Amino acid sequence: MQWNEKLLRDVVEWDVATWRKAVQYWDRYVDDRLPPPLGQSLLEIGARGGGVTLLFALKGFACTCTDKGETFDRARALHGAYNVADHVTYIDADALALPFADASFDAVAFKSVLGAIGRGGHGERAEAAIAEMLRVLKPGGTLLFAENLLGTRLHRALRRRFKRWGTSWNYVTLERMGALLAGFGEVELRSYGYFSAFLRENAIARRADELFCRRGLSRRHYMCYGAARKGL
């Protein structure tokens, strides 16, 4: 993919400095590890503005863009602006009971979904959502994911103070994420982000994260991402 700042912002939608790591990883993963996307099907869970679907539609997937109670007005406008709307189907769908048959998709993708599904003390719903994603994947299919991590005590304190959902969101740990993905045959899990949580869209914070987050996995990071393959 030929990335530029506008495309990154349209795909990522928020906190581009951190979450770009996930979408650029997915881009490389598809190119290096998956069959040619043309003719391959992809399901996005929790699509909101449709940024993730945009990435995969541009890469040639036939995409199904889903969210619960979403009108998809923003997503349709975004996809139309990039001339990929003809490659996208829009469906109001609950991640806990996906309206698709078993083994329907070659790939499934989500970004910042499990925390919302499990908010209000319902963390068990994350298992149900992942089980549904695994169910609708074809054997050998791929899950591409990015999710908010619990982060440090400082991250948690500032979320409670400044985010209206900070006390109810179901932030996962790396260990929890690994357990959620245990049903897959092959998992790659990475993490990223520290300073950009405090100084959004700040060049110094972005550079500091580039230096500070060189480790592939750390409990101090506030976002994890990766890929998981379903067994054959």
C-alpha positions as CSV (number, residue, x, y, z in Angstrom):
1,M,0.0,0.0,0.0
2,Q,1.2,3.5,-0.8
3,W,0.6,5.3,2.5
4,N,0.2,9.0,3.0
5,E,-1.1,11.0,5.9
6,K,-4.6,11.4,4.6
7,L,-5.0,7.7,3.9
8,L,-3.6,6.8,7.4
9,R,-6.1,9.2,9.0
10,D,-9.0,7.9,7.0
11,V,-8.2,4.3,7.9
12,V,-7.1,4.7,11.5
13,E,-9.6,7.5,12.4
14,W,-8.0,8.5,15.8
15,D,-4.6,8.5,17.5
16,V,-2.9,7.9,14.2
17,A,0.6,7.9,15.7
18,T,-0.1,4.7,17.7
19,W,-2.8,2.8,15.8
20,R,-1.0,3.2,12.4
21,K,1.3,0.4,13.7
22,A,-1.6,-2.0,13.5
23,V,-2.9,-1.1,10.1
24,Q,0.5,-1.0,8.5
25,Y,1.3,-4.4,10.0
26,W,-1.9,-5.8,8.6
27,D,-1.0,-4.3,5.2
28,R,2.4,-6.1,5.2
29,Y,0.9,-9.3,6.6
30,V,-1.7,-9.5,3.8
31,D,1.1,-9.0,1.2
32,D,3.5,-11.4,2.7
33,R,1.4,-14.2,4.2
34,L,-2.0,-14.4,2.5
35,P,-3.2,-15.5,-0.9
36,P,-3.8,-12.6,-3.4
37,P,-6.8,-10.7,-2.0
38,L,-8.7,-10.6,-5.3
39,G,-11.7,-12.9,-4.7
40,Q,-11.0,-13.2,-1.0
41,S,-13.7,-12.2,1.5
42,L,-13.2,-10.1,4.6
43,L,-15.6,-9.2,7.5
44,E,-15.0,-6.1,9.6
45,I,-16.5,-6.2,13.1
46,G,-17.4,-2.9,14.8
47,A,-16.8,-0.8,11.7
48,R,-18.1,2.6,12.9
49,G,-16.7,5.0,10.2
50,G,-15.5,2.2,8.0
51,G,-11.7,2.9,8.1
52,V,-10.6,-0.7,8.4
53,T,-12.9,-1.8,5.7
54,L,-11.4,0.9,3.5
55,L,-7.9,-0.5,3.9
56,F,-9.0,-4.0,2.8
57,A,-11.3,-2.9,0.0
58,L,-8.3,-0.9,-1.4
59,K,-6.3,-4.1,-1.3
60,G,-8.9,-6.0,-3.3
61,F,-11.0,-7.9,-0.7
62,A,-14.7,-8.3,-1.1
63,C,-15.6,-6.7,2.3
64,T,-18.6,-7.0,4.6
65,C,-18.8,-3.9,6.9
66,T,-20.7,-4.5,10.1
67,D,-21.6,-2.8,13.3
68,K,-24.5,-2.9,15.8
69,G,-27.1,-0.2,15.2
70,E,-24.9,1.6,12.7
71,T,-26.4,3.5,9.7
72,F,-23.1,3.4,7.8
73,D,-23.6,6.9,6.4
74,R,-20.0,7.9,7.2
75,A,-18.6,4.6,6.0
76,R,-20.5,4.8,2.7
77,A,-19.3,8.4,2.1
78,L,-15.7,7.4,2.9
79,H,-15.7,4.3,0.6
80,G,-17.4,6.3,-2.1
81,A,-14.6,9.0,-2.0
82,Y,-12.1,6.2,-2.6
83,N,-14.2,4.5,-5.3
84,V,-14.4,1.2,-3.4
85,A,-18.1,1.2,-2.3
86,D,-19.0,-1.4,-5.0
87,H,-16.7,-3.8,-3.1
88,V,-18.4,-3.4,0.2
89,T,-21.7,-4.8,1.7
90,Y,-23.1,-3.1,4.8
91,I,-24.9,-5.1,7.5
92,D,-26.2,-4.1,11.0
93,A,-24.8,-7.1,13.0
94,D,-24.2,-8.0,16.6
95,A,-20.7,-9.3,17.2
96,L,-22.1,-11.8,19.8
97,A,-24.5,-13.4,17.2
98,L,-23.1,-12.8,13.7
99,P,-25.7,-13.5,11.0
100,F,-23.4,-15.5,8.9
101,A,-23.0,-19.3,8.3
102,D,-20.0,-21.2,9.6
103,A,-16.8,-20.8,7.5
104,S,-18.1,-17.8,5.5
105,F,-15.0,-15.5,5.4
106,D,-11.4,-15.8,4.4
107,A,-10.5,-13.0,6.9
108,V,-12.0,-11.1,9.8
109,A,-10.7,-7.8,11.2
110,F,-11.5,-5.5,14.1
111,K,-10.0,-2.5,15.8
112,S,-10.9,-1.4,19.4
113,V,-14.0,-3.6,19.7
114,L,-13.6,-6.0,22.7
115,G,-13.4,-3.1,25.2
116,A,-16.8,-1.8,24.1
117,I,-18.4,-5.3,23.9
118,G,-17.2,-6.1,27.5
119,R,-17.9,-2.7,29.0
120,G,-19.8,-2.4,32.3
121,G,-18.2,-5.4,33.8
122,H,-19.2,-7.9,31.1
123,G,-15.7,-9.1,30.1
124,E,-17.0,-12.5,29.4
125,R,-18.7,-11.1,26.2
126,A,-15.2,-10.8,24.7
127,E,-14.9,-14.7,24.6
128,A,-18.3,-14.9,22.9
129,A,-17.3,-12.4,20.3
130,I,-14.0,-14.1,19.5
131,A,-15.8,-17.4,19.3
132,E,-18.2,-16.0,16.7
133,M,-15.3,-14.6,14.7
134,L,-13.6,-18.0,14.8
135,R,-16.8,-19.7,13.8
136,V,-17.4,-17.6,10.6
137,L,-13.7,-17.9,9.5
138,K,-12.9,-20.5,6.9
139,P,-10.4,-23.2,7.9
140,G,-7.0,-21.5,7.6
141,G,-8.6,-18.1,7.7
142,T,-7.0,-15.1,9.4
143,L,-8.1,-12.8,12.1
144,L,-6.5,-9.3,12.0
145,F,-6.9,-7.4,15.3
146,A,-6.0,-4.3,17.3
147,E,-7.3,-3.6,20.8
148,N,-6.8,-1.2,23.7
149,L,-4.6,-2.5,26.5
150,L,-4.9,-1.8,30.2
151,G,-1.5,0.0,30.1
152,T,0.2,1.5,33.2
153,R,-1.4,3.0,36.3
154,L,-0.9,6.4,34.8
155,H,-2.8,5.4,31.7
156,R,-5.6,4.0,33.8
157,A,-5.8,7.1,36.1
158,L,-6.0,9.5,33.2
159,R,-8.6,7.5,31.4
160,R,-10.8,7.6,34.5
161,R,-10.3,11.3,34.8
162,F,-10.7,12.4,31.2
163,K,-12.5,9.8,29.2
164,R,-16.3,9.5,29.6
165,W,-16.0,5.7,29.1
166,G,-12.8,5.3,31.1
167,T,-14.4,3.6,34.1
168,S,-16.6,1.2,32.1
169,W,-14.4,0.2,29.2
170,N,-13.1,-3.4,29.3
171,Y,-9.4,-2.9,28.8
172,V,-7.5,-6.1,28.2
173,T,-4.1,-7.2,29.3
174,L,-1.6,-9.0,27.0
175,E,-2.2,-12.2,29.0
176,R,-6.0,-11.8,28.5
177,M,-5.6,-11.2,24.8
178,G,-3.4,-14.3,24.5
179,A,-6.1,-16.4,26.3
180,L,-8.8,-15.0,24.1
181,L,-6.9,-16.1,21.0
182,A,-6.0,-19.6,22.4
183,G,-8.5,-21.3,20.0
184,F,-6.4,-20.2,17.0
185,G,-3.6,-22.4,15.6
186,E,-1.1,-19.6,15.1
187,V,-0.9,-16.2,16.8
188,E,1.3,-13.2,16.3
189,L,0.8,-10.6,19.1
190,R,2.6,-7.2,19.4
191,S,2.1,-4.0,21.4
192,Y,2.8,-0.4,21.0
193,G,2.2,3.1,22.4
194,Y,3.0,5.0,25.6
195,F,3.5,8.8,25.3
196,S,1.0,9.4,22.5
197,A,-1.8,8.6,24.9
198,F,-1.0,11.8,26.8
199,L,0.0,14.1,23.9
200,R,-2.1,13.2,20.9
201,E,-0.9,14.3,17.5
202,N,2.4,15.5,19.0
203,A,5.6,15.0,17.1
204,I,7.8,14.7,20.2
205,A,5.5,12.1,21.7
206,R,5.5,10.1,18.5
207,R,9.3,10.1,18.3
208,A,9.5,9.2,22.0
209,D,7.2,6.2,21.4
210,E,9.4,5.1,18.4
211,L,12.3,4.9,20.8
212,F,10.5,3.7,23.9
213,C,8.3,1.0,22.3
214,R,11.0,-1.0,20.4
215,R,10.2,-4.1,22.5
216,G,7.7,-6.3,20.7
217,L,5.5,-6.8,23.8
218,S,5.2,-4.8,27.0
219,R,2.6,-4.4,29.6
220,R,3.4,-0.7,29.6
221,H,2.0,-0.2,26.1
222,Y,-1.7,0.8,25.6
223,M,-2.5,-0.9,22.3
224,C,-1.9,-4.5,21.0
225,Y,-2.3,-5.8,17.5
226,G,-1.5,-8.8,15.4
227,A,-2.8,-11.7,13.4
228,A,-4.2,-15.2,14.2
229,R,-4.8,-18.1,11.9
230,K,-7.6,-20.6,12.3
231,G,-6.5,-24.2,12.1
232,L,-7.2,-26.3,9.0
